[in-house]
Amino acid sequence: MRLVAAQRPGCSAVSDEKCPPPLSRGDPTFSRPRVILIPEPSRRWAPIPSLWEHGPTRPCDDYTTRSFCRYHPVPYSYLHRVMDDDMFQNESGPVDDTSQLPDLDFSSIPDDLLSQFLSPFDTPSLLWSQSFPIALDNQPRGFMRADEIFTEDGGPIPLPPRFALIKRSLVAGKEHAIVKSWERLLVALRAEIAVIGVRKSDIFPTIDFSELQNHSLVSEFTAKLRRRGGAIIRNVVPASEVHTWREETEMYLSENPHTKSWPTRDPHLFGIYWSPSQIKGRAHPNVLAAQRFLMRLWRSRDPNAPVVADLPVAYADRLRIRTPGDEAWHLNAHMDGGSVERWESDGYGNAGTYQRIWDGNWEDYDPWDSSTRLRVTSDLYNGAGSCSMFRMFQGWLSMSDINPADGTLLLCPMLQLATAYFLLRPFFSPRNPSPSSHSFLARENWALDFAQTSIIQGAVPSYTQELNSALHPHLQLDKSLVRIPPVLPGDYVVWHPDMVYGVDRVPTSSAPATIMYIPACPLTQTNALYLARQRKAFLLGQPSPDFGGGKGETTHTGRPGTQEVSDAGGEDGLRAMGLLPWEDKEGGNPTEKALVRMANAILFPESYDMV
């Protein structure tokens, strides 16, 4: 056995960089150090799960050192005991003391809601300490298998008690509005799913890259994209050019046979970031132009929001090569960008992202408001696979012909409704919990829980948000999660970062399917800070910062450098990679100009008196 002092989550004594100073008791996020008793069969980099019991204290604030302050180097196995006198207490009393809760007003709740029994789904049958941690040696990073989001009796995993307090505080005093909102939502979902069932893949808007200057076509396309959440821009890169990239990729992999797929759960996702095709794809003028076009679809209620959508920033992700005939691998329906963070005040609550939904007015929720995204902390628990940049769109560039029958991307094309539903779902339970009942999905069968539990369906700290038909029945994912239309080499597929998506199984496939992940990221302070770290990784051939350390491509034959970026994208391509300053005049209003100057100072401190 070994005693380990857990002072700060994410900060290691063996870091090459200095972690932020310890918190003081005056800091609202202060939490006393805990001593954890851990078996010592092997040494492994892993987060300390006991911190989840108390919530995050605060991750490393300096994004320039976050890659070094990500995990504790501790002997890791199953957590046996937490030796801490504040396991069930904080500075002001017991965690479950209702005196800490806001006053709850039940006067406006319909009487029939107060007499409901809790569903079996809300009866915890597996303690948190039993359900986690999961042995990392056997698990994919950042994802759960479908059977891991249930307890042994088929119910969802209960979280630590503080999540019940979080849920109660979100609905306190607004119970009646939340109930009415839920009822309207179920009606809207039923109608929208019927439309999806008829239109299927045709529901996703498409436009040719050459048509982006056609005002009437663009207006129709953008209106549909804002509603559906996903789209395809055709022919962004000429097919002949993409075919050359694919050949270069195959050559790069053959010349460097030690390149491994990553993670093991997805044998087709290759852990390379700096291959010639990836460098060319991120810097290509048409790709950057498509990203500018897409990011202008976002708007901001705050005219002084520090974001410049006209200046795309490159995010180095991986590429996937899916082999023919692989029927085993697929991705369950999920959402990126954290899980429980969406309910936490220190997560998405910090920016008020979903406040309209919590107020009982999901119809007023605007998923395209960038001002409610800039202060979001989507990774409070050092989850593997999280993205440190603010992505306005997730996306990939196709390097192959990909037909729906070959296994492709699945999207749920009701962005606003699906978001509102999975956020409100943890607050409601069925009166009759039998899914076989003909009235199971009826709004009359669902009631607001009088006593909120700690359960948040499909959400576990440090993992992605999982969705399925058992936990989220009204989404009817067997109908609402549909395949995208066929794509050709050079097509750019994009979707909103909050969109529910998955990857289909492959019943038949005659040729490999290759895609290059290229999200659309605007210039923000956070993105500039990450770009500084990513630039260093590029120059050294190391893995992109979000994907761990290691040797990476440092010794790879044929790895491109700065000159290749310039050849592929010119000055705009260099700027997107953080290799050339932006011109100050490129920012529009004073806030944007100040942001451009700040980004330049972050990336080029020696030129801006920041050394």
VEXDREN-2710 file (C-alpha; in Angstrom, 1 decimal):
% VEXDREN-2710
k/r/px/py/pz
1/MET/0.0/0.0/0.0
2/ARG/1.0/3.6/-0.5
3/LEU/-0.3/6.9/0.8
4/VAL/-0.7/9.6/-1.8
5/ALA/-1.5/13.2/-1.0
6/ALA/-4.0/14.7/-3.5
7/GLN/-3.3/18.4/-3.3
8/ARG/-4.6/19.6/-6.7
9/PRO/-6.3/17.7/-9.5
10/GLY/-4.2/17.7/-12.6
11/CYS/-1.0/19.0/-11.0
12/SER/2.0/16.8/-10.7
13/ALA/5.2/17.1/-8.8
14/VAL/7.1/15.6/-11.8
15/SER/5.8/18.2/-14.2
16/ASP/8.3/19.9/-16.5
17/GLU/6.4/23.1/-15.9
18/LYS/5.3/24.8/-12.7
19/CYS/1.7/24.2/-11.8
20/PRO/-0.6/27.0/-10.5
21/PRO/-0.1/28.0/-6.9
22/PRO/-2.2/26.2/-4.2
23/LEU/-5.7/27.5/-3.5
24/SER/-6.3/29.4/-0.3
25/ARG/-9.2/28.9/2.0
26/GLY/-10.7/32.1/0.8
27/ASP/-11.0/30.7/-2.7
28/PRO/-14.6/29.3/-3.2
29/THR/-13.2/26.3/-4.9
30/PHE/-10.9/25.4/-2.1
31/SER/-10.9/21.8/-0.9
32/ARG/-8.7/20.4/1.9
33/PRO/-6.0/17.9/0.8
34/ARG/-7.1/14.3/0.9
35/VAL/-5.0/11.2/1.6
36/ILE/-5.8/8.2/-0.6
37/LEU/-4.9/4.6/0.1
38/ILE/-4.1/2.9/-3.1
39/PRO/-2.9/-0.6/-3.9
40/GLU/0.5/-0.6/-5.7
41/PRO/0.6/-3.4/-8.2
42/SER/1.6/-1.1/-11.1
43/ARG/2.5/2.5/-11.8
44/ARG/0.2/4.3/-14.2
45/TRP/-0.8/7.8/-15.2
46/ALA/-4.4/8.2/-14.1
47/PRO/-6.8/10.8/-12.5
48/ILE/-7.5/10.2/-8.8
49/PRO/-11.2/9.2/-8.8
50/SER/-11.9/10.3/-5.2
51/LEU/-11.8/13.9/-6.3
52/TRP/-15.0/13.3/-8.2
53/GLU/-16.8/12.8/-4.8
54/HIS/-16.2/16.5/-4.0
55/GLY/-16.2/17.9/-7.5
56/PRO/-13.3/19.6/-9.1
57/THR/-11.3/22.1/-7.1
58/ARG/-9.9/23.8/-10.1
59/PRO/-7.9/22.5/-13.1
60/CYS/-4.6/24.0/-14.0
61/ASP/-5.5/27.5/-15.0
62/ASP/-2.5/28.1/-17.3
63/TYR/-3.4/26.5/-20.6
64/THR/0.3/26.7/-21.6
65/THR/1.1/24.1/-19.0
66/ARG/-2.0/22.0/-19.1
67/SER/-0.4/19.2/-21.0
68/PHE/2.0/18.8/-18.1
69/CYS/-0.7/19.2/-15.5
70/ARG/-3.2/16.7/-16.8
71/TYR/-2.8/13.6/-14.7
72/HIS/-1.4/12.5/-11.3
73/PRO/1.4/9.9/-11.5
74/VAL/0.0/7.5/-8.9
75/PRO/-0.1/3.7/-8.6
76/TYR/-3.5/3.0/-9.9
77/SER/-5.9/0.1/-9.3
78/TYR/-9.3/0.0/-7.6
79/LEU/-9.8/2.7/-4.9
80/HIS/-10.2/1.0/-1.5
81/ARG/-10.6/3.8/0.9
82/VAL/-10.6/7.6/1.1
83/MET/-9.1/8.7/4.4
84/ASP/-10.6/12.1/4.8
85/ASP/-12.7/13.8/7.4
86/ASP/-14.5/15.9/4.8
87/MET/-15.6/13.0/2.7
88/PHE/-19.2/13.9/3.7
89/GLN/-18.5/17.4/4.9
90/ASN/-17.4/20.7/3.4
91/GLU/-16.5/23.8/5.2
92/SER/-20.0/24.7/6.3
93/GLY/-21.5/21.3/7.2
94/PRO/-22.7/18.0/5.7
95/VAL/-22.9/17.9/2.0
96/ASP/-26.5/16.5/2.2
97/ASP/-27.6/19.2/4.6
98/THR/-30.6/20.9/3.0
99/SER/-29.7/24.2/4.7
100/GLN/-27.2/24.6/1.8
101/LEU/-30.0/24.4/-0.8
102/PRO/-32.0/27.4/-2.0
103/ASP/-35.5/27.6/-0.7
104/LEU/-37.7/25.4/-2.8
105/ASP/-41.1/26.7/-3.8
106/PHE/-43.6/23.9/-4.5
107/SER/-46.7/26.1/-4.4
108/SER/-46.9/26.3/-8.2
109/ILE/-46.5/22.5/-8.8
110/PRO/-49.6/20.6/-9.8
111/ASP/-50.8/18.5/-6.9
112/ASP/-50.6/15.2/-8.8
113/LEU/-46.8/15.7/-9.2
114/LEU/-46.2/15.7/-5.5
115/SER/-47.7/12.3/-4.9
116/GLN/-45.6/10.4/-7.5
117/PHE/-43.4/7.4/-6.5
118/LEU/-39.8/7.4/-7.7
119/SER/-39.2/5.1/-10.6
120/PRO/-37.0/2.1/-10.2
121/PHE/-34.7/3.9/-12.6
122/ASP/-34.1/6.4/-9.8
123/THR/-33.3/3.9/-7.0
124/PRO/-29.6/3.6/-6.7
125/SER/-28.5/0.0/-6.5
126/LEU/-24.8/0.4/-7.1
127/LEU/-22.6/2.6/-5.0
128/TRP/-20.3/5.0/-6.8
129/SER/-17.2/3.5/-5.1
130/GLN/-18.3/0.1/-6.6
131/SER/-19.1/1.4/-10.1
132/PHE/-15.8/3.3/-10.6
133/PRO/-13.0/3.5/-11.3
134/ILE/-12.8/1.2/-14.2
135/ALA/-9.5/-0.5/-14.9
136/LEU/-7.8/1.7/-17.5
137/ASP/-5.9/-1.1/-19.1
138/ASN/-9.1/-2.6/-20.6
139/GLN/-11.0/0.6/-21.4
140/PRO/-11.0/3.0/-24.4
141/ARG/-10.1/6.5/-23.4
142/GLY/-13.0/8.9/-23.1
143/PHE/-15.8/6.5/-24.0
144/MET/-18.0/3.9/-22.2
145/ARG/-19.4/0.7/-23.6
146/ALA/-23.1/0.6/-23.7
147/ASP/-23.3/-1.8/-20.8
148/GLU/-21.1/0.4/-18.6
149/ILE/-23.7/3.2/-18.2
150/PHE/-26.1/0.9/-16.4
151/THR/-26.0/-0.7/-12.9
152/GLU/-26.3/-4.4/-12.4
153/ASP/-30.1/-4.2/-12.3
154/GLY/-30.3/-2.3/-15.5
155/GLY/-30.7/1.2/-14.0
156/PRO/-28.4/4.2/-14.8
157/ILE/-25.3/4.7/-12.6
158/PRO/-25.9/7.0/-9.6
159/LEU/-23.3/9.7/-9.1
160/PRO/-22.0/11.2/-5.9
161/PRO/-24.7/12.9/-3.7
162/ARG/-23.7/16.4/-4.6
163/PHE/-25.2/15.9/-8.1
164/ALA/-28.6/15.7/-6.4
165/LEU/-28.0/19.1/-4.9
166/ILE/-26.9/20.4/-8.3
167/LYS/-30.1/19.1/-9.9
168/ARG/-32.3/20.6/-7.2
169/SER/-30.7/24.0/-7.4
170/LEU/-31.3/24.1/-11.2
171/VAL/-35.1/23.7/-10.9
172/ALA/-35.7/25.3/-7.5
173/GLY/-38.5/27.8/-7.8
174/LYS/-39.1/27.0/-11.5
175/GLU/-40.7/23.6/-11.1
176/HIS/-44.0/24.6/-12.8
177/ALA/-42.2/26.2/-15.8
178/ILE/-39.9/23.2/-16.2
179/VAL/-42.9/20.8/-16.2
180/LYS/-44.8/22.8/-18.8
181/SER/-41.5/23.1/-20.9
182/TRP/-41.1/19.3/-20.7
183/GLU/-44.6/18.7/-21.9
184/ARG/-44.2/21.1/-24.9
185/LEU/-40.8/19.4/-25.7
186/LEU/-42.3/15.9/-25.9
187/VAL/-45.0/17.1/-28.3
188/ALA/-42.3/18.8/-30.5
189/LEU/-40.1/15.8/-30.4
190/ARG/-42.9/13.5/-31.6
191/ALA/-43.6/15.8/-34.6
192/GLU/-40.0/16.3/-35.5
193/ILE/-39.2/12.6/-35.4
194/ALA/-42.1/11.9/-37.8
195/VAL/-40.5/14.4/-40.2
196/ILE/-37.1/12.7/-39.9
197/GLY/-38.7/9.3/-40.5
198/VAL/-40.0/10.5/-43.9
199/ARG/-37.0/12.5/-45.1
200/LYS/-34.2/10.4/-43.6
201/SER/-30.8/11.4/-45.1
202/ASP/-32.3/14.1/-47.3
203/ILE/-33.0/16.2/-44.2
204/PHE/-29.4/17.3/-44.1
205/PRO/-28.6/20.4/-46.1
206/THR/-25.9/20.3/-48.8
207/ILE/-24.3/23.0/-50.9
208/ASP/-21.5/23.0/-53.4
209/PHE/-18.4/25.0/-52.5
210/SER/-18.8/27.0/-55.8
211/GLU/-22.3/28.1/-54.7
212/LEU/-21.2/29.8/-51.5
213/GLN/-21.5/33.2/-53.2
214/ASN/-25.1/32.5/-54.3
215/HIS/-27.1/34.5/-51.8
216/SER/-30.4/32.7/-52.3
217/LEU/-28.8/29.2/-52.1
218/VAL/-26.8/30.3/-49.1
219/SER/-29.8/31.7/-47.2
220/GLU/-31.7/28.4/-47.6
221/PHE/-28.7/26.3/-46.7
222/THR/-27.9/28.3/-43.5
223/ALA/-31.5/28.3/-42.3
224/LYS/-31.6/24.5/-42.6
225/LEU/-28.1/24.1/-41.0
226/ARG/-29.1/26.1/-38.0
227/ARG/-32.1/24.0/-37.5
228/ARG/-30.6/20.6/-38.3
229/GLY/-27.1/21.1/-36.8
230/GLY/-25.2/19.3/-39.5
231/ALA/-24.5/19.7/-43.2
232/ILE/-22.2/18.9/-46.2
233/ILE/-20.3/21.3/-48.3
234/ARG/-19.5/19.5/-51.6
235/ASN/-16.3/19.7/-53.6
236/VAL/-14.3/21.9/-51.1
237/VAL/-11.1/20.3/-52.4
238/PRO/-10.9/19.0/-56.0
239/ALA/-11.2/15.2/-56.1
240/SER/-7.9/14.8/-58.0
241/GLU/-6.0/16.6/-55.3
242/VAL/-7.6/14.5/-52.6
243/HIS/-6.7/11.3/-54.4
244/THR/-3.0/12.5/-54.3
245/TRP/-3.4/13.2/-50.6
246/ARG/-4.7/9.7/-50.0
247/GLU/-1.7/8.2/-51.8
248/GLU/0.6/10.3/-49.8
249/THR/-1.0/9.1/-46.6
250/GLU/-0.6/5.5/-47.6
251/MET/3.1/6.1/-48.4
252/TYR/3.6/8.0/-45.1
253/LEU/2.2/5.1/-43.1
254/SER/4.1/2.5/-45.1
255/GLU/7.4/4.4/-44.6
256/ASN/6.7/4.6/-40.9
257/PRO/5.3/1.1/-40.1
258/HIS/5.7/1.7/-36.3
259/THR/2.7/4.2/-36.5
260/LYS/-0.1/2.7/-34.4
261/SER/-3.8/3.1/-34.3
262/TRP/-5.2/5.0/-31.3
263/PRO/-7.0/4.2/-29.1
264/THR/-7.3/0.4/-29.1
265/ARG/-11.1/0.6/-29.2
266/ASP/-10.9/2.1/-32.6
267/PRO/-8.3/0.3/-34.7
268/HIS/-9.0/2.6/-37.6
269/LEU/-8.1/5.9/-35.8
270/PHE/-4.4/6.5/-36.5
271/GLY/-2.4/8.5/-34.0
272/ILE/-0.7/10.8/-36.6
273/TYR/-1.2/14.5/-36.7
274/TRP/1.5/15.9/-39.1
275/SER/1.3/13.7/-42.2
276/PRO/1.7/15.6/-45.5
277/SER/-2.0/15.2/-46.3
278/GLN/-3.1/16.5/-42.9
279/ILE/-0.9/19.6/-43.2
280/LYS/-2.2/20.3/-46.7
281/GLY/-5.8/19.7/-45.7
282/ARG/-5.8/22.1/-42.7
283/ALA/-4.0/24.8/-44.7
284/HIS/-5.9/24.5/-47.9
285/PRO/-7.4/27.9/-49.0
286/ASN/-10.7/26.3/-49.8
287/VAL/-10.9/24.6/-46.4
288/LEU/-10.2/27.8/-44.6
289/ALA/-12.7/29.6/-46.8
290/ALA/-15.4/27.0/-46.0
291/GLN/-14.6/27.4/-42.3
292/ARG/-15.0/31.2/-42.4
293/PHE/-18.3/30.7/-44.2
294/LEU/-19.5/28.2/-41.6
295/MET/-18.4/30.1/-38.5
296/ARG/-20.2/33.3/-39.7
297/LEU/-23.4/31.3/-39.0
298/TRP/-22.8/31.8/-35.3
299/ARG/-24.0/35.0/-33.7
300/SER/-23.5/36.7/-30.4
301/ARG/-25.9/38.5/-28.1
302/ASP/-22.9/40.2/-26.7
303/PRO/-21.4/42.6/-29.2
304/ASN/-18.2/42.6/-27.2
305/ALA/-17.7/38.9/-27.1
306/PRO/-14.0/38.2/-27.6
307/VAL/-14.2/35.9/-30.7
308/VAL/-13.2/36.4/-34.3
309/ALA/-15.0/34.0/-36.6
310/ASP/-13.3/35.2/-39.7
311/LEU/-9.9/34.0/-38.5
312/PRO/-9.9/30.2/-38.5
313/VAL/-7.4/28.4/-36.2
314/ALA/-6.2/24.9/-37.0
315/TYR/-6.8/22.1/-34.6
316/ALA/-4.6/19.1/-35.2
317/ASP/-6.7/15.9/-35.0
318/ARG/-6.2/12.4/-36.3
319/LEU/-7.4/10.6/-39.4
320/ARG/-9.4/7.4/-39.8
321/ILE/-8.9/4.6/-42.3
322/ARG/-11.7/2.1/-42.1
323/THR/-11.0/-1.2/-43.7
324/PRO/-13.4/-3.2/-45.9
325/GLY/-15.8/-5.6/-44.3
326/ASP/-15.3/-4.5/-40.6
327/GLU/-18.7/-5.1/-39.1
328/ALA/-17.6/-5.1/-35.4
329/TRP/-16.6/-1.5/-34.8
330/HIS/-19.0/1.4/-34.4
331/LEU/-19.6/4.3/-32.1
332/ASN/-22.7/4.5/-29.9
333/ALA/-24.7/7.7/-29.9
334/HIS/-22.9/10.3/-27.8
335/MET/-22.0/14.0/-27.5
336/ASP/-18.6/15.5/-27.1
337/GLY/-17.6/18.3/-24.9
338/GLY/-17.9/16.7/-21.5
339/SER/-20.9/15.2/-19.8
340/VAL/-21.9/16.2/-16.2
341/GLU/-20.2/19.6/-16.9
342/ARG/-23.4/20.6/-18.7
343/TRP/-25.3/20.6/-15.4
344/GLU/-22.6/22.1/-13.3
345/SER/-22.2/25.7/-12.4
346/ASP/-18.4/25.5/-12.9
347/GLY/-18.9/23.9/-16.3
348/TYR/-21.3/25.2/-18.9
349/GLY/-23.2/27.1/-16.2
350/ASN/-20.2/29.4/-15.9
351/ALA/-21.2/30.8/-19.3
352/GLY/-25.0/30.4/-18.9
353/THR/-25.0/28.3/-22.0
354/TYR/-28.3/26.5/-21.3
355/GLN/-29.9/29.0/-19.0
356/ARG/-33.0/29.4/-21.2
357/ILE/-33.6/25.7/-20.9
358/TRP/-33.2/25.8/-17.1
359/ASP/-35.7/28.7/-17.0
360/GLY/-38.3/26.5/-18.7
361/ASN/-38.0/28.2/-22.1
362/TRP/-36.2/25.8/-24.3
363/GLU/-37.7/27.4/-27.4
364/ASP/-35.6/30.5/-26.6
365/TYR/-32.4/28.6/-26.3
366/ASP/-30.0/29.5/-29.1
367/PRO/-27.3/26.9/-29.8
368/TRP/-25.6/29.3/-32.1
369/ASP/-24.8/32.0/-29.6
370/SER/-21.0/32.2/-29.3
371/SER/-21.1/34.5/-26.3
372/THR/-22.4/31.7/-24.1
373/ARG/-19.6/29.4/-25.1
374/LEU/-16.4/31.4/-24.4
375/ARG/-16.3/30.9/-20.7
376/VAL/-17.4/27.2/-20.7
377/THR/-15.2/24.6/-18.9
378/SER/-16.2/21.4/-20.7
379/ASP/-13.5/19.3/-19.0
380/LEU/-13.7/19.5/-15.2
381/TYR/-12.4/16.0/-14.6
382/ASN/-9.4/15.7/-16.9
383/GLY/-11.3/13.4/-19.2
384/ALA/-9.2/11.7/-21.9
385/GLY/-10.1/12.7/-25.4
386/SER/-11.5/16.1/-24.5
387/CYS/-10.9/19.1/-26.8
388/SER/-9.2/22.2/-25.3
389/MET/-10.2/24.4/-28.2
390/PHE/-13.6/26.0/-28.7
391/ARG/-14.9/24.3/-31.9
392/MET/-17.8/26.0/-33.7
393/PHE/-18.1/22.9/-35.9
394/GLN/-16.8/19.4/-35.6
395/GLY/-16.0/18.0/-39.1
396/TRP/-14.1/15.8/-41.4
397/LEU/-12.9/16.0/-45.0
398/SER/-13.7/12.9/-47.0
399/MET/-10.8/11.3/-48.9
400/SER/-12.9/8.4/-50.2
401/ASP/-16.3/7.6/-51.7
402/ILE/-18.5/6.8/-48.7
403/ASN/-22.0/5.4/-49.1
404/PRO/-24.5/5.0/-46.3
405/ALA/-24.5/1.2/-46.8
406/ASP/-20.7/1.1/-46.1
407/GLY/-21.1/2.4/-42.5
408/THR/-21.0/6.1/-42.1
409/LEU/-21.6/9.0/-39.7
410/LEU/-25.0/9.1/-37.9
411/LEU/-26.4/12.4/-36.8
412/CYS/-29.6/13.4/-34.9
413/PRO/-30.9/16.3/-36.9
414/MET/-32.9/18.1/-34.3
415/LEU/-30.2/20.1/-32.5
416/GLN/-32.3/22.3/-30.2
417/LEU/-34.8/19.7/-29.3
418/ALA/-32.3/16.9/-28.6
419/THR/-30.2/19.2/-26.4
420/ALA/-33.2/20.4/-24.4
421/TYR/-34.4/16.8/-23.9
422/PHE/-31.2/15.2/-22.7
423/LEU/-30.6/18.1/-20.3
424/LEU/-34.2/17.9/-18.8
425/ARG/-34.4/14.1/-18.8
426/PRO/-32.7/13.6/-15.4
427/PHE/-35.4/15.5/-13.7
428/PHE/-38.3/13.3/-14.8
429/SER/-39.4/9.7/-14.3
430/PRO/-42.1/7.6/-15.8
431/ARG/-45.2/6.9/-13.6
432/ASN/-45.4/3.5/-15.3
433/PRO/-41.7/2.5/-15.9
434/SER/-42.5/-0.4/-18.2
435/PRO/-41.2/0.4/-21.7
436/SER/-43.6/-2.1/-23.2
437/SER/-46.5/-0.1/-22.1
438/HIS/-48.3/1.6/-25.0
439/SER/-48.4/4.9/-23.0
440/PHE/-44.8/4.8/-21.9
441/LEU/-43.8/7.8/-24.0
442/ALA/-47.0/9.7/-23.4
443/ARG/-46.4/13.0/-21.6
444/GLU/-49.0/12.1/-19.0
445/ASN/-46.8/9.2/-18.0
446/TRP/-43.9/11.4/-17.0
447/ALA/-43.6/13.5/-13.9
448/LEU/-41.1/15.8/-12.3
449/ASP/-39.2/14.0/-9.5
450/PHE/-40.3/15.3/-6.1
451/ALA/-36.9/14.3/-4.6
452/GLN/-34.1/14.6/-7.1
453/THR/-31.6/11.8/-7.2
454/SER/-27.9/12.0/-8.2
455/ILE/-28.6/10.2/-11.5
456/ILE/-27.9/11.9/-14.7
457/GLN/-28.7/9.5/-17.5
458/GLY/-25.7/8.6/-19.6
459/ALA/-23.3/11.0/-17.8
460/VAL/-20.3/10.0/-15.8
461/PRO/-17.4/12.4/-14.9
462/SER/-14.4/12.3/-17.3
463/TYR/-16.5/10.5/-20.0
464/THR/-18.5/11.7/-22.9
465/GLN/-22.2/12.0/-22.7
466/GLU/-23.8/8.8/-23.9
467/LEU/-27.3/8.4/-25.2
468/ASN/-29.4/5.4/-25.9
469/SER/-33.0/4.3/-26.2
470/ALA/-33.3/2.9/-22.7
471/LEU/-32.1/6.1/-20.9
472/HIS/-33.5/8.6/-23.5
473/PRO/-36.6/6.9/-24.9
474/HIS/-38.3/10.0/-26.3
475/LEU/-35.4/10.6/-28.7
476/GLN/-36.3/7.3/-30.5
477/LEU/-32.7/7.1/-31.7
478/ASP/-33.6/4.1/-33.9
479/LYS/-35.5/6.6/-35.9
480/SER/-33.9/10.0/-35.2
481/LEU/-30.3/9.0/-35.6
482/VAL/-29.9/8.9/-39.4
483/ARG/-27.1/8.3/-41.8
484/ILE/-25.6/11.3/-43.7
485/PRO/-26.0/11.3/-47.5
486/PRO/-23.3/9.8/-49.7
487/VAL/-20.0/11.7/-49.7
488/LEU/-17.3/12.0/-52.3
489/PRO/-13.6/12.8/-52.0
490/GLY/-13.2/16.5/-51.2
491/ASP/-16.6/16.9/-49.4
492/TYR/-16.6/18.6/-46.0
493/VAL/-19.0/17.1/-43.4
494/VAL/-19.7/19.3/-40.4
495/TRP/-21.9/19.3/-37.3
496/HIS/-22.5/21.4/-34.2
497/PRO/-20.4/20.5/-31.2
498/ASP/-23.6/19.7/-29.1
499/MET/-25.0/17.4/-31.7
500/VAL/-25.8/13.8/-31.0
501/TYR/-23.8/11.5/-33.3
502/GLY/-22.4/8.1/-33.8
503/VAL/-20.8/5.9/-36.4
504/ASP/-22.7/3.1/-38.0
505/ARG/-21.7/-0.6/-38.3
506/VAL/-20.4/-1.7/-41.6
507/PRO/-22.6/-4.4/-43.2
508/THR/-20.7/-4.3/-46.5
509/SER/-17.8/-2.3/-47.7
510/SER/-15.7/-2.9/-50.8
511/ALA/-13.0/-0.3/-50.3
512/PRO/-11.2/1.5/-47.4
513/ALA/-12.9/4.7/-46.2
514/THR/-10.5/7.5/-45.3
515/ILE/-11.4/10.7/-43.6
516/MET/-9.4/13.5/-42.1
517/TYR/-10.8/15.2/-39.0
518/ILE/-10.7/19.0/-39.5
519/PRO/-13.0/21.0/-37.1
520/ALA/-13.7/24.7/-37.5
521/CYS/-12.3/26.8/-34.7
522/PRO/-12.4/30.6/-34.4
523/LEU/-9.8/32.8/-32.9
524/THR/-10.3/33.2/-29.2
525/GLN/-7.9/33.7/-26.2
526/THR/-8.3/30.0/-25.2
527/ASN/-7.7/28.9/-28.8
528/ALA/-4.6/31.1/-29.1
529/LEU/-3.2/29.6/-25.9
530/TYR/-3.7/26.1/-27.1
531/LEU/-2.3/27.0/-30.5
532/ALA/1.0/28.0/-28.9
533/ARG/1.3/24.5/-27.4
534/GLN/0.2/22.9/-30.6
535/ARG/2.7/24.8/-32.7
536/LYS/5.5/23.5/-30.4
537/ALA/4.2/19.9/-30.9
538/PHE/4.2/20.4/-34.6
539/LEU/7.7/21.7/-34.8
540/LEU/9.0/18.8/-32.7
541/GLY/6.8/16.2/-34.3
542/GLN/5.1/15.3/-31.0
543/PRO/1.4/14.4/-30.7
544/SER/-1.1/17.2/-30.6
545/PRO/-1.4/18.4/-27.0
546/ASP/-4.9/17.0/-26.4
547/PHE/-3.8/13.5/-27.2
548/GLY/-1.1/12.9/-24.7
549/GLY/2.7/13.0/-24.9
550/GLY/5.1/10.5/-26.2
551/LYS/7.5/10.1/-29.1
552/GLY/4.8/10.7/-31.7
553/GLU/6.2/11.4/-35.2
554/THR/9.5/12.8/-34.1
555/THR/11.4/10.3/-36.1
556/HIS/8.9/9.8/-38.9
557/THR/10.3/9.9/-42.5
558/GLY/8.6/12.5/-44.7
559/ARG/7.2/14.6/-41.9
560/PRO/6.4/18.1/-43.2
561/GLY/7.7/21.4/-41.7
562/THR/6.9/25.1/-41.8
563/GLN/7.8/25.4/-45.5
564/GLU/5.2/22.7/-46.4
565/VAL/2.5/24.7/-44.5
566/SER/3.4/27.8/-46.5
567/ASP/3.4/25.9/-49.8
568/ALA/-0.1/24.5/-49.0
569/GLY/-1.8/27.5/-47.6
570/GLY/0.3/30.6/-48.0
571/GLU/0.1/33.3/-45.3
572/ASP/-3.4/32.3/-44.2
573/GLY/-2.3/28.7/-43.7
574/LEU/0.7/29.8/-41.7
575/ARG/-1.5/32.0/-39.5
576/ALA/-4.0/29.2/-38.8
577/MET/-1.1/27.1/-37.5
578/GLY/0.3/30.0/-35.4
579/LEU/3.4/30.3/-37.5
580/LEU/2.7/33.9/-38.7
581/PRO/1.1/36.9/-36.8
582/TRP/-2.3/38.1/-37.8
583/GLU/-2.4/41.7/-39.1
584/ASP/-4.0/44.0/-36.6
585/LYS/-6.3/45.5/-39.1
586/GLU/-8.0/42.1/-39.7
587/GLY/-10.1/42.5/-36.5
588/GLY/-13.4/44.4/-37.0
589/ASN/-14.6/46.1/-33.9
590/PRO/-12.4/47.3/-31.0
591/THR/-12.9/44.0/-29.1
592/GLU/-11.8/41.9/-32.1
593/LYS/-8.8/44.1/-32.7
594/ALA/-7.8/43.7/-29.1
595/LEU/-8.2/40.0/-29.4
596/VAL/-6.0/39.9/-32.4
597/ARG/-3.3/41.8/-30.6
598/MET/-3.6/39.5/-27.6
599/ALA/-3.3/36.4/-29.8
600/ASN/-0.2/37.8/-31.5
601/ALA/1.3/38.6/-28.1
602/ILE/0.6/35.0/-26.9
603/LEU/2.1/33.4/-30.0
604/PHE/4.9/35.9/-30.6
605/PRO/5.8/37.5/-27.3
606/GLU/9.3/38.6/-28.4
607/SER/7.7/40.8/-31.1
608/TYR/5.1/42.4/-28.8
609/ASP/7.2/43.3/-25.7
610/MET/5.9/40.3/-23.8
611/VAL/9.2/38.6/-23.0
END
